[in-house]
């Protein structure tokens, strides 16, 4: 009879082999290039990822929301969510103009905020986030509201001087980044900009800008826009949908890295063209392009992965494929989700989902990445 000591190394060896096989099929390594061009690190990625199998495993561990029952667990229209370091979940209900807080176990804790014009009251709240200073920042029309994590009102900042006031974020130095824009009424042109402001919303500099729609011309609902995230060391990861590339700027606004991926444009199907404007948009003249933009949107996890939602739908048409880039900017894998990832935190993924009746709920998944580092 063999001793347990002799068997253990064999079991460990077999376990390692099984783990490596389950990580997915590796296509003889990454086939891209990395080079320095005028002080900028340029990462060029091929069309195909390193791993061809599904890159991530998700295990649902929490769902918050009830269609009928306890009022504390019902939502009218979830605008956005936020998660603090203690894994408390903050749900901004846009229609109700308030924020509901749930603890790590999904138990209701409190509600704060309401419709109104007074201190700490909301008009049209659209975004919520936990700042690096552990405060809650709520984007509300042309105002930023700040609260403690307990829901106590701190202050409001007016953004009345900013003509177009969109998505916002804050870095570790309390600088505020805003997707804003300007319209030239005489020329009928517009510009979308990513602008940086100081903690009092005084303008500092423009990180990047793109052209917006032109007055008098047919509107394209698929016009390329930009998305951005604040990453490690307050670097800005910026992606303009016109090209499949991401630019990384340091806090001073200097371009330090460019991540590029080859891609095949996805053609817009005729039925999608007919549905795209939607009944809720104003009666405009539309000029739909023949192809989608290079990508849809992207998210960023705590380890620096860039998870990019493409326009490519899954075979059952219920989800989309996502491209996964490692912290270095290399195209590692492709996976698919039936929902849009919102927050990656402490090896968990938070999402807002809805069922066939349109009932919304907040879900949390445990995340396991299944590929090896290269």
C-alpha positions as CSV (number, residue, x, y, z in Angstrom):
1,X,0.0,0.0,0.0
2,X,1.4,3.4,-1.0
3,X,1.8,5.9,1.7
4,X,-0.2,9.2,1.7
5,X,3.0,11.1,1.5
6,X,3.9,9.5,-1.9
7,X,0.4,10.1,-3.3
8,X,0.2,13.8,-2.4
9,X,2.8,15.0,-5.1
10,X,0.9,13.0,-7.8
11,X,-2.4,14.6,-6.8
12,X,-0.9,18.0,-6.8
13,X,0.6,17.4,-10.2
14,X,-2.7,16.2,-11.7
15,X,-4.5,19.2,-10.1
16,X,-2.1,21.6,-11.8
17,X,-2.6,19.9,-15.2
18,X,-6.4,20.0,-14.8
19,X,-6.3,23.7,-13.8
20,X,-4.1,24.6,-16.8
21,X,-6.4,22.8,-19.2
22,X,-9.5,24.5,-17.8
23,X,-7.9,27.9,-18.2
24,X,-8.7,27.8,-21.9
25,X,-6.8,27.0,-25.1
26,X,-3.8,29.2,-25.5
27,X,-2.9,30.1,-29.1
28,X,0.9,30.0,-28.8
29,X,1.1,33.2,-26.8
30,X,0.2,36.8,-27.4
31,X,0.9,37.9,-31.0
32,X,0.8,41.7,-30.5
33,X,3.6,44.2,-30.2
34,X,4.8,46.7,-27.6
35,X,7.0,49.7,-28.6
36,X,7.9,53.2,-27.5
37,X,6.9,56.0,-29.9
38,X,7.8,59.5,-28.9
39,X,7.7,58.6,-25.3
40,X,4.3,56.8,-25.5
41,X,4.0,53.1,-25.0
42,X,2.0,51.6,-27.9
43,X,0.4,48.2,-27.5
44,X,-0.9,46.8,-30.8
45,X,-3.2,43.8,-30.4
46,X,-4.4,41.3,-33.1
47,X,-8.0,40.5,-33.8
48,X,-7.9,37.2,-31.8
49,X,-7.3,36.9,-28.1
50,X,-4.8,34.7,-26.4
51,X,-7.4,32.4,-25.0
52,X,-10.4,31.2,-27.0
53,X,-12.5,29.8,-24.2
54,X,-14.7,31.7,-21.7
55,X,-12.4,33.8,-19.6
56,X,-14.4,34.3,-16.4
57,X,-16.7,32.4,-14.1
58,X,-19.5,34.2,-12.3
59,X,-21.4,32.8,-9.3
60,X,-24.5,34.7,-8.3
61,X,-24.5,35.3,-4.5
62,X,-26.9,38.2,-4.0
63,X,-30.0,39.7,-5.6
64,X,-31.8,42.8,-4.2
65,X,-35.3,43.8,-5.5
66,X,-38.9,42.7,-5.2
67,X,-41.7,43.2,-7.7
68,X,-44.2,43.0,-4.9
69,X,-43.9,43.0,-1.2
70,X,-41.6,45.1,1.1
71,X,-41.5,48.7,-0.1
72,X,-37.8,49.0,1.1
73,X,-36.8,46.4,-1.5
74,X,-38.8,47.9,-4.5
75,X,-37.3,50.2,-7.1
76,X,-39.0,52.5,-9.6
77,X,-36.1,53.3,-11.9
78,X,-32.6,52.5,-11.0
79,X,-30.3,55.2,-12.4
80,X,-27.0,53.9,-11.0
81,X,-25.3,52.1,-8.1
82,X,-22.3,52.5,-5.9
83,X,-20.4,50.2,-3.5
84,X,-18.2,51.3,-0.6
85,X,-15.2,49.5,0.9
86,X,-17.5,47.7,3.4
87,X,-19.5,46.4,0.5
88,X,-22.6,48.4,1.3
89,X,-24.6,49.0,-1.8
90,X,-26.1,52.4,-2.7
91,X,-28.9,52.4,-5.2
92,X,-29.9,55.6,-6.9
93,X,-33.6,55.5,-7.8
94,X,-33.9,58.2,-10.5
95,X,-37.7,58.3,-10.6
96,X,-38.1,58.4,-6.8
97,X,-35.2,60.9,-6.4
98,X,-33.7,59.1,-3.5
99,X,-30.9,56.6,-2.5
100,X,-31.5,53.3,-0.8
101,X,-28.6,51.7,1.1
102,X,-28.2,47.9,1.7
103,X,-25.5,46.2,3.7
104,X,-23.2,43.4,2.5
105,X,-25.9,40.8,3.1
106,X,-28.4,42.7,1.0
107,X,-30.4,43.8,4.0
108,X,-32.1,47.3,3.8
109,X,-30.4,49.9,5.9
110,X,-31.7,53.4,5.1
111,X,-33.0,55.8,2.5
112,X,-31.9,59.4,2.0
113,X,-32.6,62.2,-0.4
114,X,-35.8,63.4,-2.0
115,X,-37.3,65.5,-4.8
116,X,-36.9,69.2,-4.2
117,X,-34.7,72.3,-4.6
118,X,-33.4,72.5,-1.0
119,X,-30.0,71.3,0.4
120,X,-29.4,67.7,-0.3
121,X,-32.6,67.4,-2.4
122,X,-32.6,66.2,-6.1
123,X,-34.0,67.6,-9.3
124,X,-33.0,65.0,-12.0
125,X,-30.3,62.7,-10.4
126,X,-28.5,60.6,-12.9
127,X,-25.3,59.3,-11.3
128,X,-23.8,58.2,-8.0
129,X,-20.3,57.2,-6.9
130,X,-18.2,56.7,-3.8
131,X,-15.3,59.2,-4.0
132,X,-11.7,58.3,-2.9
133,X,-12.4,60.5,0.1
134,X,-15.2,58.1,1.1
135,X,-18.0,60.5,0.3
136,X,-21.1,60.0,-1.9
137,X,-21.1,62.2,-5.0
138,X,-24.5,62.5,-6.8
139,X,-24.7,64.1,-10.3
140,X,-28.0,66.0,-10.5
141,X,-28.7,68.1,-13.6
142,X,-26.2,71.0,-13.3
143,X,-25.3,70.3,-9.6
144,X,-23.0,67.9,-7.7
145,X,-24.3,66.9,-4.3
146,X,-22.0,65.4,-1.6
147,X,-23.1,63.3,1.3
148,X,-21.4,61.2,4.0
149,X,-21.6,57.5,3.7
150,X,-24.4,57.7,6.4
151,X,-26.4,59.9,4.1
152,X,-25.8,63.2,5.8
153,X,-25.7,66.2,3.4
154,X,-22.3,68.0,3.1
155,X,-22.5,70.4,0.3
156,X,-23.5,71.1,-3.3
157,X,-21.4,72.5,-6.2
158,X,-23.1,74.4,-9.0
159,X,-22.1,73.5,-12.6
160,X,-24.3,76.2,-14.1
161,X,-21.3,77.6,-16.1
162,X,-20.9,74.2,-17.9
163,X,-23.1,74.2,-21.0
164,X,-23.4,70.5,-21.2
165,X,-22.9,68.5,-18.0
166,X,-22.6,64.7,-18.3
167,X,-20.8,61.9,-16.6
168,X,-18.6,62.8,-13.7
169,X,-15.8,61.2,-11.5
170,X,-13.3,62.2,-8.9
171,X,-9.6,61.3,-8.4
172,X,-7.6,60.8,-5.2
173,X,-6.7,64.5,-5.2
174,X,-10.4,65.6,-5.3
175,X,-10.1,66.8,-8.9
176,X,-13.4,66.4,-10.7
177,X,-13.6,65.0,-14.3
178,X,-16.7,65.9,-16.4
179,X,-17.9,64.8,-19.8
180,X,-19.0,68.2,-20.9
181,X,-19.6,70.0,-24.1
182,X,-20.1,73.3,-25.9
183,X,-22.4,74.4,-28.7
184,X,-21.5,77.1,-31.3
185,X,-25.0,78.5,-32.2
186,X,-23.6,80.6,-35.1
187,X,-21.9,77.7,-36.8
188,X,-24.3,75.1,-35.7
189,X,-21.5,72.8,-34.4
190,X,-20.9,71.1,-31.1
191,X,-17.9,69.6,-29.3
192,X,-17.9,66.9,-26.6
193,X,-15.0,67.3,-24.1
194,X,-13.4,65.5,-21.2
195,X,-12.6,68.4,-18.9
196,X,-10.7,68.4,-15.5
197,X,-11.8,70.8,-12.7
198,X,-10.5,71.5,-9.3
199,X,-12.5,70.5,-6.1
200,X,-14.5,73.7,-6.5
201,X,-15.4,73.1,-10.1
202,X,-13.0,75.7,-11.5
203,X,-11.8,74.6,-14.9
204,X,-8.2,73.3,-15.1
205,X,-7.7,71.7,-18.5
206,X,-9.2,69.7,-21.4
207,X,-8.0,66.1,-21.6
208,X,-9.6,65.2,-24.9
209,X,-12.4,66.4,-27.3
210,X,-14.4,65.1,-30.2
211,X,-16.9,66.7,-32.6
212,X,-20.6,66.4,-31.8
213,X,-23.7,66.5,-34.0
214,X,-24.1,69.4,-36.4
215,X,-27.3,71.4,-36.5
216,X,-29.4,71.0,-39.6
217,X,-27.9,67.6,-40.5
218,X,-29.7,64.2,-40.0
219,X,-28.8,62.7,-36.7
220,X,-27.0,59.4,-36.4
221,X,-28.0,57.5,-33.1
222,X,-24.8,55.5,-33.5
223,X,-22.5,58.5,-33.7
224,X,-19.2,57.7,-32.0
225,X,-18.9,59.1,-28.4
226,X,-16.2,58.6,-25.8
227,X,-16.1,56.7,-22.5
228,X,-13.5,57.1,-19.8
229,X,-12.5,55.7,-16.4
230,X,-10.0,56.7,-13.6
231,X,-7.5,54.0,-13.1
232,X,-4.4,53.3,-11.0
233,X,-2.4,56.3,-10.0
234,X,-5.2,58.6,-11.2
235,X,-4.4,57.8,-14.8
236,X,-7.3,58.4,-17.2
237,X,-8.3,55.5,-19.5
238,X,-10.1,57.1,-22.5
239,X,-11.8,55.3,-25.3
240,X,-13.3,57.0,-28.4
241,X,-15.7,54.7,-30.2
242,X,-14.5,55.8,-33.7
243,X,-11.4,53.7,-33.4
244,X,-10.8,50.5,-31.4
245,X,-8.1,52.2,-29.2
246,X,-7.7,53.4,-25.7
247,X,-5.6,56.3,-24.6
248,X,-4.0,56.5,-21.2
249,X,-3.3,59.9,-19.8
250,X,-1.5,60.7,-16.5
251,X,-3.0,63.2,-14.0
252,X,-1.2,66.0,-15.8
253,X,-2.9,65.2,-19.0
254,X,0.1,63.7,-20.8
255,X,-0.5,60.8,-23.1
256,X,1.6,57.8,-21.8
257,X,0.1,54.8,-23.4
258,X,-2.0,53.8,-26.4
259,X,-3.8,50.4,-26.6
260,X,-4.9,49.5,-30.1
261,X,-6.8,46.4,-31.4
262,X,-7.5,45.2,-34.9
263,X,-11.2,44.7,-35.4
264,X,-13.8,43.9,-38.0
265,X,-16.7,46.4,-38.1
266,X,-20.1,45.0,-37.2
267,X,-22.8,45.7,-39.8
268,X,-26.0,47.2,-38.5
269,X,-28.9,44.9,-39.5
270,X,-32.0,46.4,-41.2
271,X,-34.3,45.5,-38.3
272,X,-31.9,47.2,-35.8
273,X,-31.9,50.3,-38.0
274,X,-35.6,50.5,-37.8
275,X,-35.7,50.0,-34.0
276,X,-32.7,52.2,-33.1
277,X,-34.2,55.7,-32.8
278,X,-37.0,54.5,-30.5
279,X,-40.3,56.1,-29.8
280,X,-38.9,58.2,-26.9
281,X,-36.6,60.3,-29.1
282,X,-37.8,63.6,-30.7
283,X,-39.0,63.6,-34.3
284,X,-35.6,64.2,-36.1
285,X,-34.2,63.2,-39.4
286,X,-32.0,60.2,-39.0
287,X,-29.0,59.2,-41.0
288,X,-27.9,55.7,-39.9
289,X,-24.4,54.6,-40.7
290,X,-23.9,51.1,-42.2
291,X,-21.7,49.9,-39.3
292,X,-21.6,50.2,-35.6
293,X,-18.8,52.1,-33.9
294,X,-15.6,50.2,-32.9
295,X,-17.0,49.2,-29.5
296,X,-20.0,50.0,-27.3
297,X,-18.6,50.8,-23.8
298,X,-16.1,49.5,-21.3
299,X,-15.5,49.0,-17.6
300,X,-12.4,48.7,-15.4
301,X,-11.8,46.4,-12.6
302,X,-9.5,46.9,-9.5
303,X,-6.6,45.0,-11.0
304,X,-6.6,47.2,-14.1
305,X,-8.3,44.9,-16.6
306,X,-10.2,46.7,-19.3
307,X,-13.5,44.9,-20.1
308,X,-14.9,46.1,-23.4
309,X,-18.5,45.6,-24.6
310,X,-18.5,45.0,-28.3
311,X,-21.5,45.2,-30.6
312,X,-21.3,41.5,-31.4
313,X,-24.3,39.6,-29.9
314,X,-24.3,36.1,-28.6
315,X,-25.9,33.3,-30.7
316,X,-29.1,33.5,-28.6
317,X,-29.2,37.3,-29.2
318,X,-29.6,37.8,-25.4
319,X,-26.1,39.0,-24.6
320,X,-23.0,40.6,-26.0
321,X,-19.4,39.6,-26.3
322,X,-16.8,41.4,-24.2
323,X,-13.1,41.7,-25.0
324,X,-10.7,41.5,-22.0
325,X,-7.4,43.3,-21.8
326,X,-4.9,42.7,-19.0
327,X,-3.4,45.6,-17.0
328,X,-0.6,45.9,-19.6
329,X,-3.1,46.4,-22.4
330,X,-2.8,43.0,-24.0
331,X,-5.9,41.4,-25.5
332,X,-6.2,38.3,-23.4
333,X,-9.6,36.8,-23.8
334,X,-13.2,37.1,-24.9
335,X,-16.3,36.3,-22.8
336,X,-20.0,37.1,-22.9
337,X,-22.6,38.5,-20.5
338,X,-26.3,38.9,-20.7
339,X,-26.0,42.1,-18.6
340,X,-23.8,45.1,-18.6
341,X,-21.0,45.0,-15.9
342,X,-21.2,48.1,-13.7
343,X,-18.8,47.7,-10.7
344,X,-15.9,45.3,-10.2
345,X,-14.9,45.4,-6.6
346,X,-13.1,42.9,-4.3
347,X,-13.4,40.0,-6.8
348,X,-17.1,40.6,-7.2
349,X,-19.2,42.1,-10.0
350,X,-22.3,44.3,-9.4
351,X,-24.9,44.7,-12.0
352,X,-28.4,46.1,-12.6
353,X,-30.7,43.7,-14.4
354,X,-34.3,43.4,-15.3
355,X,-36.7,40.5,-16.1
356,X,-39.1,40.2,-19.0
357,X,-41.6,42.4,-17.3
358,X,-39.0,45.1,-16.9
359,X,-38.7,44.6,-13.1
360,X,-35.2,45.8,-12.0
361,X,-32.9,44.3,-9.4
362,X,-29.3,44.7,-8.3
363,X,-27.2,41.5,-8.4
364,X,-23.8,40.6,-7.1
365,X,-21.6,37.8,-8.5
366,X,-18.4,36.2,-7.2
367,X,-15.7,36.5,-10.0
368,X,-13.1,33.9,-10.9
369,X,-10.8,34.7,-13.8
370,X,-9.8,31.5,-15.6
371,X,-6.8,32.4,-17.6
372,X,-3.2,32.4,-16.8
373,X,-1.0,35.6,-16.8
374,X,1.4,35.9,-19.7
